[in-house]
Amino acid sequence: MSDALVSPPVFAVTGAVSLALLGAAIWKVKHTGSNSREPDGQNEHIVPLMGVMGAFIFAAQMINFSIPGTGSSGHLVGGILLSAILGPWAALITLASVLVLQCLVFADGGFMALGANILNMAVLSCLVAYPLLFRPLMKRNASPGRILAASMIASVVGLELGALAVTIETEASGITALPMGQFLLFMLPIHLFIGVGEGLATAAVIYVVQKYKPELLYGVRRERTPGKRRFGKVLAAISLAALLIGGSFSWIASSDPDGLEWSIEKTTGQAELETVPDGLHRKAAAIQQKTAVIPDYNTTFAGIIGSGAILLAVLGVSYLFRTGQKQG
């Protein structure tokens, strides 16, 4: 979402909710290992894994795939995939870190809309769709069909909830001329197709992980902690994949507008809406203008730079709250 869709009250409410949930997530991850039955060293493994998975999702989100027959495109959100590997709370922190970096460094999404974007994209997928749908459907040593079904259902529901939330937040803001009913009629179908694409990508990755590195999966890793040397090789492989994907995004990404831009254009006739010129919106734009050193990913190496930055950022933040203690 851009700032043009968000009013000051919606900014305040979504920001407060997102901050509160991130605070809870930090507490949960910090106390993992000391107040649970997970094996010693589990919390040490989650820290670097959060970093490399954050870099991977950042790179993957830069690749927009075309939706045939619509003139629109979509990209991976990654909440279900991150939750399947990191667990929902660590996934929330990681995905929120990606969204913050995209907003501040690349001016992707509005500064005032950051809380709403975290709520719509990270919270609804990691804390709603994953625990309520994916986890009950996904079983140990699941068949490819079960993996596909769980990934598809959770991804579609997560994106549909996000699309609904965007529509409600826009209507509650009341600063645009977007008619809610018509806007919703475009938002829900297009994000259904995007959810199908996300479900397919999520299922493919989880299938490969389960087959070759099952200890990376959240439920399995709780019972079987991988060795340090073996785990280091896996982290290096994920980091390399993130850099390769990030470095190639500009050649393989679709140039079609994403689902939200497409829905706005279909509803109003224009792809972007002008920001309301009040004081708070102007301050938010000024902050983002100062922090966005690579606006709109306008460099060939944006994907590589962003992947490296999110790796360092997530590692730095996660090391601040990891316990590093081996308590029973």
LINBELSUL-V166413 format. One record per run of one state. SS is the DSSP state (2 for helix, 1 for strand, 0 for the rest). FROM is the first residue (numbers start at 0). LEN is the number of residues. If there is no record, write none. Layout:
{{SS	FROM	LEN} {SS	FROM	LEN}}
This chain:
{{0	0	2} {2	2	3} {0	5	2} {2	7	23} {0	30	11} {2	41	20} {0	61	3} {1	64	3} {0	67	4} {1	71	3} {0	74	4} {2	78	8} {0	86	1} {2	87	19} {0	106	7} {2	113	24} {0	137	6} {2	143	30} {0	173	6} {2	179	33} {0	212	1} {2	213	3} {0	216	1} {2	217	4} {0	221	6} {2	227	25} {0	252	4} {1	256	2} {2	258	10} {0	268	10} {2	278	13} {0	291	3} {2	294	3} {0	297	4} {2	301	20} {0	321	7}}
